[in-house]
Amino acid sequence: MYQIAALAGLLGYGVIWLDFAVSGAQTAVILATVLGGLTMGVINALVDFIAYYASWWHYTASGLILNLPLPYYITPILIFGGLVYLLIWRFWRTRWNWIALLLLIGVPIFGFLRDLVDATVTQASFLVWNNPIVAGPLDLVLWLLMFYAGYFVFRRLVPERKSEAIGA
């Protein structure tokens, strides 16, 4: 949590005291990115909470709060959520739109495959699937639900980007 507070403090310092110009459109994009990522992180934590009490999967890390590894949700919020949504938005109407499509389709698949390999093959993470036959499909649904719900929130809030010529 202190990392987020420190980064927010530095951003505030840069915008207010160093007079980094942040326009209204840039503020809307930043807000949409953060809220889309937060949507993804909250859904992830909520399903993990339900999964623990339904005995689908659990985490073995120390320092869990409500049986949830709260620091681990920073990655879905900032990387798999916010940054990916921002890149999709940036590349969507350009000649590089294939990157946006790759991210839009590939990130949920990558997240699920990472969980699958970690929980069943390498067992190198703190994630333990109690019943892989039930946990596997539920994890896939989790990734699809949280990623596209976060993207939906992002797209509803972000301003339309001026399109570049696709053929250029």
C-alpha positions as CSV (number, residue, x, y, z in Angstrom):
1,M,0.0,0.0,0.0
2,Y,2.8,2.4,0.8
3,Q,4.1,2.0,-2.8
4,I,0.8,3.2,-4.2
5,A,0.7,6.1,-1.7
6,A,4.2,7.1,-2.6
7,L,3.5,7.0,-6.4
8,A,0.3,9.0,-5.9
9,G,2.3,11.5,-3.8
10,L,4.9,11.9,-6.5
11,L,2.3,12.3,-9.2
12,G,0.6,15.0,-7.0
13,Y,3.9,16.7,-6.4
14,G,4.7,16.7,-10.1
15,V,1.3,18.0,-11.1
16,I,0.9,20.7,-8.4
17,W,4.3,22.0,-7.3
18,L,6.4,21.3,-10.4
19,D,3.5,22.5,-12.7
20,F,3.5,19.4,-15.0
21,A,0.6,20.3,-17.3
22,V,-2.1,17.6,-17.2
23,S,-5.0,18.4,-19.4
24,G,-8.6,17.4,-18.7
25,A,-8.4,14.7,-21.4
26,Q,-5.2,13.3,-19.8
27,T,-6.9,13.3,-16.4
28,A,-9.9,11.4,-17.8
29,V,-7.5,8.8,-19.3
30,I,-5.6,8.4,-16.1
31,L,-8.9,8.1,-14.1
32,A,-10.3,5.6,-16.6
33,T,-7.1,3.5,-16.4
34,V,-7.1,3.4,-12.6
35,L,-10.8,2.7,-12.3
36,G,-10.6,-0.1,-14.9
37,G,-7.7,-1.7,-13.1
38,L,-9.4,-1.3,-9.8
39,T,-12.5,-3.0,-11.2
40,M,-10.3,-5.9,-12.2
41,G,-8.6,-6.1,-8.9
42,V,-11.8,-5.9,-6.8
43,I,-13.4,-8.7,-8.8
44,N,-10.2,-10.8,-8.5
45,A,-10.2,-10.3,-4.7
46,L,-13.9,-11.0,-4.3
47,V,-13.8,-14.2,-6.3
48,D,-10.6,-15.3,-4.4
49,F,-12.5,-14.7,-1.2
50,I,-15.5,-16.8,-2.3
51,A,-13.1,-19.5,-3.7
52,Y,-11.4,-19.8,-0.3
53,Y,-14.7,-20.4,1.5
54,A,-16.1,-22.6,-1.2
55,S,-12.8,-24.7,-1.1
56,W,-12.0,-24.1,-4.8
57,W,-8.5,-22.7,-4.2
58,H,-6.5,-20.9,-1.6
59,Y,-3.2,-19.1,-1.0
60,T,-0.4,-20.4,1.2
61,A,1.5,-17.2,1.6
62,S,2.1,-15.8,5.1
63,G,0.5,-12.5,6.1
64,L,-2.8,-13.1,4.5
65,I,-5.6,-10.7,5.3
66,L,-9.0,-12.4,5.2
67,N,-7.2,-15.2,3.5
68,L,-6.3,-12.9,0.6
69,P,-2.8,-11.9,-0.6
70,L,-3.6,-8.2,-0.9
71,P,-0.2,-7.1,-2.3
72,Y,-0.6,-9.6,-5.1
73,Y,-3.6,-7.6,-6.5
74,I,-1.4,-4.7,-7.4
75,T,-0.3,-6.6,-10.5
76,P,-3.8,-7.2,-11.9
77,I,-4.7,-3.6,-11.0
78,L,-1.7,-1.8,-12.5
79,I,-0.3,-4.2,-15.2
80,F,-2.9,-6.7,-16.4
81,G,-5.6,-4.0,-16.0
82,G,-4.5,-0.4,-16.2
83,L,-1.5,-0.6,-18.4
84,V,-3.0,-3.1,-20.8
85,Y,-6.2,-1.1,-21.1
86,L,-4.1,2.0,-21.9
87,L,-2.1,0.2,-24.6
88,I,-5.3,-1.2,-26.2
89,W,-6.7,2.3,-26.2
90,R,-3.5,3.7,-27.7
91,F,-3.2,1.2,-30.5
92,W,-6.8,0.5,-31.3
93,R,-7.3,2.9,-34.3
94,T,-3.8,2.8,-35.7
95,R,-2.0,0.6,-38.1
96,W,-0.8,-1.2,-35.0
97,N,-4.3,-2.3,-34.1
98,W,-3.2,-6.0,-34.2
99,I,-1.3,-5.3,-30.9
100,A,-4.5,-4.1,-29.3
101,L,-6.3,-7.2,-30.5
102,L,-3.5,-9.4,-29.3
103,L,-3.7,-7.8,-25.8
104,L,-7.5,-7.9,-25.7
105,I,-7.6,-11.6,-26.5
106,G,-4.2,-12.7,-25.1
107,V,-4.1,-11.2,-21.6
108,P,-7.0,-13.2,-20.1
109,I,-5.7,-16.4,-21.8
110,F,-2.1,-15.7,-20.5
111,G,-3.5,-15.1,-17.0
112,F,-5.4,-18.3,-17.0
113,L,-2.5,-20.3,-18.4
114,R,-0.1,-18.8,-15.8
115,D,-2.5,-19.9,-13.0
116,L,-2.9,-23.3,-14.5
117,V,0.8,-24.0,-14.8
118,D,1.6,-22.5,-11.4
119,A,-1.2,-24.4,-9.6
120,T,-0.9,-27.8,-11.3
121,V,2.5,-28.2,-13.0
122,T,5.2,-26.3,-11.3
123,Q,3.4,-25.5,-8.0
124,A,5.8,-22.6,-7.7
125,S,3.3,-20.0,-6.6
126,F,1.3,-19.5,-3.4
127,L,-1.9,-20.5,-5.3
128,V,-3.2,-24.0,-4.5
129,W,-6.2,-25.4,-6.4
130,N,-8.0,-27.7,-4.0
131,N,-9.9,-29.4,-6.9
132,P,-8.3,-28.7,-10.3
133,I,-11.4,-30.0,-12.2
134,V,-13.5,-27.3,-10.6
135,A,-10.9,-24.6,-10.1
136,G,-9.6,-24.7,-13.6
137,P,-12.8,-23.7,-15.4
138,L,-13.7,-21.2,-12.6
139,D,-10.3,-19.6,-12.9
140,L,-10.8,-19.2,-16.7
141,V,-14.2,-17.6,-16.0
142,L,-12.6,-15.4,-13.4
143,W,-10.0,-14.1,-15.9
144,L,-12.6,-13.5,-18.6
145,L,-15.0,-11.8,-16.2
146,M,-12.5,-9.5,-14.4
147,F,-10.5,-8.5,-17.5
148,Y,-13.5,-7.6,-19.6
149,A,-15.4,-6.0,-16.8
150,G,-12.4,-3.8,-16.1
151,Y,-12.1,-3.0,-19.8
152,F,-15.8,-2.2,-20.0
153,V,-15.4,0.4,-17.1
154,F,-12.3,1.8,-18.9
155,R,-14.0,2.1,-22.2
156,R,-17.1,3.8,-20.7
157,L,-14.9,6.5,-19.0
158,V,-12.0,7.1,-21.4
159,P,-12.5,9.8,-24.1
160,E,-12.4,8.8,-27.8
161,R,-9.0,8.9,-29.2
162,K,-8.3,10.7,-32.4
163,S,-7.8,8.1,-35.0
164,E,-4.7,7.9,-37.1
165,A,-4.7,6.7,-40.7
166,I,-4.6,2.9,-40.5
167,G,-2.8,2.6,-43.9
168,A,-0.1,5.1,-43.0
